[in-house]
Amino acid sequence: MAQASFDQGAWLQRIGYAGSLEPTLDTLHKLIFAHSHEIAYESLDIMLGRTPRLDLDSLQRKMISGRRGGYCLEQNMLFRDFQLPTNSPPTKAPNAMSVRRDSPRHMTVLPGGGSLARAR
């Protein structure tokens, strides 16, 4: 089975973001804000006894095309698959991304109901 690829255009449309994708900390803050204000925290599947599926295809089907929310791990897993365009090598940290080639990595966390971008 082929691995799904992140549909950046569909995600940006879903979160209503049409701004710059320049790899800056300001862009990262704006993306986190848009994501956390358009994709609600939701734990319905867990409350109904359903095991959450964390593969990219399932996450996109649920939160992007299905226009549902997700619980914190689902939200962070989906956001993790978005990468700002940089020449930096990918990181192995689950929610870290470089916003500039010469910048430190920044941890991104999408807690339920809020947003945070912190330098590590």
Phi, psi and omega in degrees: 000128181289143179283137180292151174250151183291128179268086185301317181299316180294320179294315179298320177295317181300321182270359177070032182255122179235017183277192182295148172248020175302137183284075178237161178295326177299316177298316179301315178300316181295321178294318178297316179300311182298314181299311186287343178263347180251334180248107188290154169290132182211136178232029183300317181300316180297315181295334179269006178079014179271136177282124180296140175261127186252009176285153186303317181300315179296318180297316180293320180297319182286306191268335181263292183287327178278350177055032175263175173266192178203161176281175192303317181295318178300315181298314180293323178296319179293313181298325181301327183284348173276135177229129173293148181289111176222171174262010181283146176292152179297153180260155176268350177290136188299324184233039180248144174211151174272139176259344171216155182301322183262013182264161172289164175291148177240131178279137177243130180226129180248081179288157179301125175081006181204189178212156183203135169225118185233141173286144179250000000 
